């Protein structure tokens, strides 16, 4: 029995030593848990701070984007206004060009009618030949007091010059 008691005592010693080791391990685990919990809290705090900082930065970027959009809208309005003014100026310019073209066309038609009439109207040069040697010329023009004849050397469609006009 002594042997049994010794064995029990030895076993109790080992158990108490194991308990003491387990208590130390438990203390270490408890310390690690507290350390990890503290690190997790610190990490969570840092993450929250970073999240707030990023939200602030994103809000700032959103504000800048909104301001840029407003500037783009204002620029679009100015471009639209400029395009409208250009269209109005184009319409006015086209009207003016059309008007000038009509005037030029009218003047040219009147000029050609006058030239064609002057060249095609047959003059009765026998009855009106009062001693003018150029009365047969198609550009012979009669006036109240003055008869102006173009020299026969000039082609009929060239403009008359004062030096080329003489009294018949």
C-alpha positions in Angstrom: 0.0 0.0 0.0 2.8 2.3 0.5 3.6 1.8 -3.0 0.1 2.7 -4.0 0.2 5.8 -1.9 3.5 6.7 -3.4 2.2 6.3 -6.8 -0.9 8.3 -6.0 1.3 11.0 -4.5 3.5 10.9 -7.6 0.4 11.1 -9.8 -1.0 13.9 -7.7 2.3 15.7 -8.1 2.2 15.3 -11.8 -1.4 16.3 -12.0 -0.7 19.4 -9.9 2.3 20.1 -12.2 0.0 19.7 -15.2 -2.6 21.9 -13.6 0.0 24.5 -13.0 1.2 24.2 -16.7 -2.4 24.3 -17.9 -3.0 27.4 -15.8 0.1 29.0 -17.3 -1.2 28.1 -20.8 -4.6 29.5 -19.9 -3.0 32.7 -18.7 -1.0 32.9 -21.9 -4.1 32.2 -24.0 -6.0 34.9 -22.0 -3.2 37.3 -22.6 -3.1 36.5 -26.3 -6.9 37.0 -26.5 -6.6 40.4 -24.8 -3.8 41.3 -27.2 -5.7 40.1 -30.2 -8.9 41.8 -29.1 -6.9 45.0 -28.6 -5.3 44.6 -32.1 -8.8 43.9 -33.6 -10.2 47.0 -31.9 -7.2 49.1 -33.2 -7.6 47.6 -36.7 -11.4 48.3 -36.6 -10.7 51.9 -35.5 -8.2 52.3 -38.3 -10.6 50.8 -40.8 -13.3 53.1 -39.6 -11.0 56.1 -39.9 -9.9 55.1 -43.4 -13.5 54.5 -44.4 -14.4 58.0 -43.1 -11.4 59.5 -44.9 -12.3 57.7 -48.1 -15.9 58.8 -47.8 -14.7 62.4 -47.4 -12.4 62.1 -50.4 -15.2 60.5 -52.5 -17.6 63.3 -51.5 -14.9 65.8 -52.5 -14.5 64.1 -55.9 -18.3 64.0 -56.3 -18.5 67.7 -55.7 -15.7 68.4 -58.2 -17.5 66.2 -60.7 -20.8 68.1 -60.1 -19.0 71.4 -60.6 -17.4 70.1 -63.8 -20.8 69.0 -65.0 -22.2 72.4 -64.3 -19.4 74.0 -66.3 -20.0 71.6 -69.1 -23.7 72.5 -69.1 -22.9 76.2 -69.1 -20.4 75.6 -72.0 -23.1 73.7 -73.9 -25.5 76.6 -73.4 -22.9 79.0 -74.7 -22.2 76.8 -77.7 -25.9 76.4 -78.4 -26.3 80.2 -78.2 -23.3 80.7 -80.5 -24.7 78.1 -83.0 -28.0 79.9 -82.9 -26.3 83.2 -83.7 -24.3 81.7 -86.5 -27.5 80.2 -88.0 -29.2 83.6 -87.8 -26.2 85.3 -89.4 -26.1 82.6 -92.1 -29.8 83.2 -92.8 -29.3 86.9 -93.1 -26.2 86.5 -95.2 -28.1 84.1 -97.6 -30.9 86.6 -97.9 -28.5 89.3 -98.7 -26.7 87.2 -101.2 -30.0 86.2 -102.8 -31.1 89.9 -102.9 -27.7 90.9 -104.5 -28.0 88.1 -107.0 -31.5 89.1 -108.0 -30.4 92.7 -108.4 -27.4 91.6 -110.5 -29.5 89.2 -112.6 -32.1 92.0 -113.1 -29.4 94.4 -114.2 -27.9 91.9 -116.6 -31.2 90.9 -118.1 -32.1 94.6 -118.6 -28.6 95.2 -120.1 -29.0 92.2 -122.5 -32.5 93.2 -123.5 -31.1 96.7 -124.3 -28.2 95.3 -126.2 -30.3 92.8 -128.1 -32.9 95.4 -128.8 -30.3 97.9 -130.1 -28.8 95.2 -132.3 -32.0 93.6 -133.6 -34.2 96.6 -134.1 -33.9 97.5 -137.7 -33.4 101.1 -138.3 -34.8 102.6 -141.4 -31.5 104.0 -142.4 -32.8 105.4 -145.7 -35.3 107.6 -144.1 -33.1 108.7 -141.2 -29.9 109.1 -143.2 -29.4 112.8 -142.9 -25.8 112.9 -144.1 -24.4 110.6 -141.3 -22.0 108.1 -142.9 -22.6 105.7 -140.0 -26.4 105.7 -140.0 -26.4 102.1 -141.2 -24.6 100.9 -138.0 -26.8 99.0 -135.6 -25.7 101.1 -132.6 -27.0 104.3 -134.2 -28.9 106.1 -131.4 -31.3 109.0 -132.0 -31.7 111.7 -129.6 -33.8 114.9 -129.6 -31.1 117.4 -130.5 -28.1 115.1 -131.1 -27.5 112.1 -133.2 -24.7 109.9 -131.8 -23.2 107.4 -134.0 -20.6 104.7 -133.1 -17.8 104.5 -135.5 -18.2 101.6 -137.9 -14.8 100.2 -136.8 -16.2 99.3 -133.3 -17.9 95.9 -132.8 -21.5 96.5 -132.0 -21.3 95.1 -128.4 -18.3 97.2 -127.2 -19.2 100.1 -124.9 -19.1 103.5 -126.5 -16.3 105.9 -125.4 -16.5 109.6 -125.6 -13.6 109.7 -128.0 -15.4 107.3 -130.3 -18.6 109.4 -130.4 -19.1 112.2 -132.9 -21.9 114.4 -134.2 -23.4 113.4 -137.4 
